[in-house]
Amino acid sequence: MINAGRYSFLSAPALQGMLEGGVPILRDGQVVGAVGVSGAKSSEDAEVARAGIAALSL
């Protein structure tokens, strides 16, 4: 949907669990960024993204 120009999808509530591989970076309960990974199974992509965030101590 995003690639077709439907950017409103980005504001959909409760995206967690719908799209794996993209993991938000939270600071004091606020989203300050994200890490996105693609190339393996979606659950593995999410695991790699979380490991990257952890490695940066974020």
Secondary structure, 3 states (H helix, E strand, C coil): CCCCCCHHHHHCCCCCCCCCCEEEEEECCEEEEEEECCCCCHHHHHHHHHHHHHHCCC
